[in-house]
Amino acid sequence: MSKTGNKKFLIRAALLTGLVIGFLIGGTFIYHSISNESNTYEAVIFNTISGTVTIVDPINFNIVTEIPLEISSGQYGAHFNSKLNKLYLIHHGQSEILVLNPQTLEIKYKIPIGENIQHAGIFDEKEEVFFVVSRDTNSLILLNTTSDRIISEIRVQEAPHHVARYDDIAVVTNTKSRTLSFIDINEEKVVKNIRLKSEPLMIVSGHNNKKIFIGTAEVDDKIRKIPARILVLDDILDRIFGRANFRFVEPGEIILESTPHGLAVTKDDKNLLVTIPEMNKLLIIDVKTLEIIKELETGKSPHNIDIDPEGKFAYVTNSGDATVSIIDIQKMEIVTVLETGNGPHNVQFFNIMGESGKSGPNTEARKVIGANFNCGG
């Protein structure tokens, strides 16, 4: 039998076994199919305190292995470029980006890029440009992903934190100045700065609609207390650039009990997912009505939210208790909680278990510590 035949046989056998076990315990077995067998992927969790990577099988939600990273501990974010099979790792507060081999996780080289780089970066639609912010130089940096050379350094306002892209416009949150900077990517310049009432933190844009979501921190200005919020900018760019004398008025908002951290929009643009670290919660917000439609209890200090390539499951890293909560987006429920390395930060989805990858036995036993089955009565 060929290697491909063996692989198909093993997958079918695993599925059949899982269905039998699920039937025997009176529950519904949760199966996550991978649509293109030639382009399979694993969920790769980067643990910033233990300095390890936890690899999860996204079909059966099992821990495959844990691999040590040859980098110092500390908060960092990993960003996978699928077009070039390249892994960028931003070590928070450092002045360089590490470029890793995605299969071996070995450092290939380093890119000097700016002072106090923030760990949350994004790619453009074609993955040709990587956007990061330098907090100390108050800059948005555009990096060519083919040459890994800096295209442009664009000055924004004080203490930039995160960036989102909306068509040909990049929007940067500046925490200290409490502003948003709108940058024309083609012209490589700031076209407008807008002041907010509170400190903007994370920012994310929808996939097919014209909405931008911004998480803001709770602020006590002595004169007045401003609660934590999610700001929703709807068609804001069309209005800003369509009128020369546009006067900004803060748009839709969702009042929160505590400062949010991770933000993610579902692939169908119907819901916004928000982590509330101090309350150990994940909020699910209806994008159309701006109402919180469900709250899920996560592990301690839920951090980032990463949605798998098919848009079916969201992975929430719980940095306070070294776990990841996996959420069925359609059912709006947690299906599994897995142990990870210490300090899980973010999850990337790519094929790490290739022939050249480190696919050896587990370095430490991991287990499912919680599961949700839909019982049939």
C-alpha positions in Angstrom: 0.0 0.0 0.0 1.3 3.5 -0.8 2.0 6.2 1.8 -1.1 8.0 0.7 -3.2 4.9 1.0 -1.8 4.2 4.5 -2.6 7.8 5.6 -6.2 7.5 4.4 -6.6 4.2 6.1 -5.3 5.5 9.4 -7.5 8.6 9.3 -10.6 6.4 8.5 -9.7 4.0 11.3 -9.3 6.8 13.8 -12.6 8.3 12.8 -14.4 5.0 13.1 -12.9 4.3 16.5 -13.9 7.7 17.7 -17.4 7.3 16.5 -17.8 4.0 18.3 -16.4 5.4 21.5 -18.7 8.4 21.2 -21.7 6.2 20.6 -20.9 4.0 23.6 -20.7 6.9 26.1 -24.0 8.3 24.7 -22.5 11.4 23.2 -21.9 13.0 19.9 -18.3 12.6 18.7 -16.7 15.9 17.7 -14.9 15.5 14.3 -13.1 18.3 12.6 -12.4 17.5 9.0 -9.5 19.0 7.0 -10.9 19.9 3.6 -7.7 19.4 1.5 -5.7 16.4 2.5 -2.7 17.6 0.6 -2.7 20.8 2.7 -3.2 19.4 6.2 -2.2 21.5 9.2 -1.8 21.4 12.9 -2.7 23.9 15.6 0.7 25.2 16.8 0.6 26.9 20.2 3.5 29.2 21.3 4.1 29.1 25.0 6.1 32.2 26.1 7.1 31.3 29.7 8.2 27.7 29.2 9.7 28.6 25.8 8.0 25.7 24.1 5.6 24.9 21.3 2.6 22.6 21.8 1.3 20.9 18.7 -2.4 19.9 18.6 -4.1 17.5 16.2 -7.1 19.6 14.9 -9.0 16.5 13.9 -9.2 14.7 17.3 -8.0 17.6 19.5 -5.1 15.6 20.9 -1.7 16.9 22.0 0.8 15.5 19.4 4.0 16.7 21.0 5.7 19.6 22.7 8.9 21.1 21.3 11.4 23.4 23.0 12.2 26.7 21.4 15.8 28.0 21.4 14.9 31.5 22.4 14.7 33.3 25.8 11.4 33.4 27.6 9.2 36.5 27.5 6.1 37.6 25.8 6.2 37.1 22.0 3.9 36.5 19.1 4.3 34.1 16.1 3.0 34.9 12.6 3.0 32.3 9.9 3.3 33.3 6.2 1.6 30.5 4.2 2.7 31.9 0.8 6.4 31.7 1.6 6.3 29.0 4.3 8.0 31.4 6.7 7.5 31.9 10.4 8.0 35.4 12.0 8.5 35.5 15.7 8.3 38.9 17.4 9.9 39.0 20.8 8.0 41.7 22.6 10.1 44.8 23.4 13.1 43.7 21.4 14.4 45.4 18.3 14.4 42.5 15.9 12.2 39.9 14.3 13.3 36.3 14.4 12.7 34.3 11.2 12.2 30.6 11.9 11.9 27.5 9.8 8.3 26.5 10.4 9.0 22.8 10.4 12.1 22.6 12.5 11.5 25.8 14.5 15.2 26.7 14.2 16.1 30.3 13.9 17.2 31.0 10.3 18.2 34.7 10.8 17.2 37.9 12.5 15.8 41.2 11.1 16.8 44.4 12.9 13.7 46.4 12.6 13.0 49.0 15.3 12.9 49.7 19.1 10.4 48.0 21.3 8.5 46.0 18.7 5.0 45.0 19.7 4.2 41.3 19.3 0.9 41.7 17.4 1.6 42.0 13.7 -0.5 41.4 10.5 0.0 40.5 6.9 -1.6 42.1 3.9 -4.1 40.1 1.8 -1.4 38.6 -0.4 1.0 38.1 2.5 3.6 40.3 0.7 3.8 42.9 3.4 4.1 42.4 7.2 2.9 45.3 9.4 4.4 45.8 12.9 4.6 48.7 15.3 7.6 50.1 17.1 6.4 51.6 20.4 9.5 53.6 21.2 9.9 55.2 17.8 6.1 55.7 17.4 6.2 54.1 14.0 4.3 51.7 11.8 6.8 49.5 9.9 6.1 47.8 6.6 8.3 44.8 5.8 8.6 43.1 2.4 8.1 39.4 3.2 10.1 38.2 0.2 13.3 40.2 0.8 12.7 40.8 4.5 13.7 44.4 4.0 11.9 47.4 5.4 9.7 49.1 2.8 8.7 52.1 5.0 8.7 53.5 8.5 5.7 55.7 9.0 5.4 58.0 12.1 2.1 57.7 14.0 1.3 59.0 17.4 2.4 58.2 21.0 2.9 54.6 22.1 1.4 52.6 19.2 0.0 49.2 20.2 -1.6 47.3 17.4 -2.6 47.6 13.8 -5.5 46.4 11.5 -5.9 46.7 7.8 -9.0 47.9 5.9 -8.5 47.7 2.1 -5.6 50.1 1.4 -5.8 51.7 4.8 -3.9 50.6 8.0 -5.4 51.7 11.3 -3.0 52.0 14.3 -4.1 52.2 18.0 -1.9 54.7 19.9 -2.5 54.0 23.7 -0.7 57.0 25.3 -2.1 59.7 23.0 -5.5 57.9 22.9 -5.7 58.2 19.2 -6.2 56.2 16.0 -3.9 56.8 13.1 -5.2 56.1 9.6 -2.4 55.4 7.1 -2.7 55.2 3.3 -0.6 52.2 2.5 0.0 53.1 -1.1 1.1 56.6 -0.4 2.9 55.5 2.8 1.6 58.4 4.9 -0.8 59.2 7.8 -3.9 60.8 6.4 -5.8 61.4 9.6 -5.4 61.1 13.4 -8.5 60.8 15.5 -8.7 61.2 19.3 -10.7 58.9 21.5 -12.0 59.2 25.1 -10.0 56.2 26.4 -6.9 54.2 25.6 -7.3 52.0 22.5 -5.6 48.6 22.7 -6.2 45.7 20.3 -7.9 46.3 16.9 -9.4 44.0 14.3 -11.3 44.4 11.0 -14.0 42.2 9.5 -13.4 40.0 6.5 -16.1 41.1 4.0 -17.8 44.0 5.7 -16.6 47.5 6.5 -16.5 47.3 10.3 -13.5 47.8 12.5 -13.5 46.8 16.2 -11.3 48.3 18.9 -10.9 47.2 22.5 -10.3 50.1 24.9 -9.1 50.1 28.5 -11.0 51.2 31.5 -9.9 54.8 32.4 -10.3 56.8 35.6 -9.5 60.4 34.9 -10.5 61.6 38.4 -13.0 63.9 36.8 -14.9 60.9 35.2 -14.6 57.2 34.9 -14.8 55.7 31.4 -15.7 52.0 31.3 -13.9 49.5 29.2 -15.5 49.3 25.8 -15.6 47.8 22.3 -15.8 50.6 19.7 -17.3 49.7 16.4 -16.3 51.8 13.3 -18.8 51.2 10.6 -18.0 52.5 7.1 -15.8 55.1 8.9 -13.2 55.2 6.2 -15.6 55.9 3.4 -17.0 58.8 5.5 -13.6 60.1 6.5 -12.1 60.1 3.0 -15.3 61.2 1.3 -15.7 64.4 3.2 -12.9 66.9 3.7 -14.4 68.5 6.8 -15.5 65.3 8.4 -15.9 65.6 12.2 -15.4 62.4 14.1 -18.0 61.3 16.6 -17.4 58.0 18.4 -19.7 55.4 16.8 -21.3 52.3 18.2 -20.0 51.0 21.4 -20.4 47.9 23.7 -19.8 48.6 27.4 -17.8 45.9 29.2 -17.3 45.0 32.8 -13.5 44.8 32.5 -10.7 45.6 30.0 -10.7 43.3 26.9 -7.7 41.7 25.3 -8.1 39.3 22.4 -10.4 40.1 19.5 -11.4 37.9 16.6 -14.1 38.2 13.9 -15.7 34.9 12.7 -15.2 34.1 9.1 -18.8 34.8 8.2 -18.6 38.2 9.9 -21.5 37.4 12.1 -19.9 37.4 15.5 -17.0 39.1 17.3 -15.1 37.1 20.0 -13.6 39.0 22.9 -11.5 37.7 25.8 -11.8 39.4 29.3 -8.7 38.2 31.2 -9.6 39.5 34.7 -13.0 37.7 34.6 -11.9 34.5 32.8 -14.5 35.0 30.1 -15.0 34.8 26.4 -17.7 37.1 25.1 -19.6 36.3 21.8 -21.0 39.5 20.3 -23.5 39.8 17.5 -21.9 42.1 15.0 -25.3 43.3 13.6 -27.0 44.1 16.9 -23.9 44.8 18.9 -25.3 42.7 21.7 -23.5 40.1 23.9 -25.3 36.9 23.0 -23.2 34.5 25.0 -20.6 34.3 27.7 -18.3 31.3 28.1 -16.1 30.5 31.1 -12.6 29.9 30.0 -9.4 29.1 31.9 -7.5 31.7 33.9 -6.5 34.9 32.1 -7.7 34.1 28.6 -5.4 35.9 26.2 -5.5 35.6 22.4 -8.1 34.1 20.1 -7.1 32.4 16.9 -9.6 30.9 14.4 -8.7 27.8 12.4 -8.4 28.2 8.6 -11.9 26.6 8.0 -13.5 29.0 10.4 -15.1 26.3 12.5 -13.1 26.4 15.8 -11.6 29.2 17.9 -8.6 28.5 20.1 -8.4 30.6 23.2 -5.0 30.6 25.0 -5.4 30.8 28.8 -2.1 32.2 30.0 -2.9 31.9 33.7 -3.3 28.2 33.9 -1.4 26.8 30.8 -4.4 25.6 28.9 -6.2 26.3 25.6 -10.0 26.3 25.3 -11.3 25.1 21.9 -14.7 26.6 20.9 -17.1 25.3 18.4 -18.1 28.6 16.7 -21.4 27.5 15.3 -22.6 25.9 18.6 -21.0 28.6 20.7 -19.7 26.2 23.2 -16.4 24.9 24.5 -15.7 21.4 23.2 -12.3 20.7 24.7 -9.8 22.1 27.1 -6.1 21.0 26.6 -3.0 21.5 28.7 -0.2 23.3 27.0 3.2 24.6 28.0 3.4 27.5 30.5 2.3 30.9 29.2 0.4 30.0 26.0 0.2 33.1 23.9 -1.1 32.6 20.4 -1.9 29.8 17.9 -0.8 29.4 14.3 -2.2 26.8 11.8 0.3 25.2 9.4 1.8 21.9 8.5 4.6 21.5 11.0 4.7 17.7 11.1 6.5 17.2 7.8 9.3 14.7 7.1 11.8 17.4 8.2 9.9 18.4 11.3 10.4 17.3 14.9 7.6 14.8 15.2 9.1 12.6 17.9 7.3 11.4 21.1 5.9 13.8 23.6 8.4 15.5 25.8 5.8 15.6 28.6 2.5 13.9 29.0 -0.5 16.1 28.2 -4.1 15.3 28.5 -7.7 16.5 27.8 -8.8 18.1 31.0 -12.3 19.0 29.9 -14.7 18.0 27.1 -18.3 18.9 26.2 -20.4 16.2 24.5 -23.9 16.8 23.2 -25.8 13.9 24.7 -28.7 12.5 22.9 -31.0 12.2 25.9 
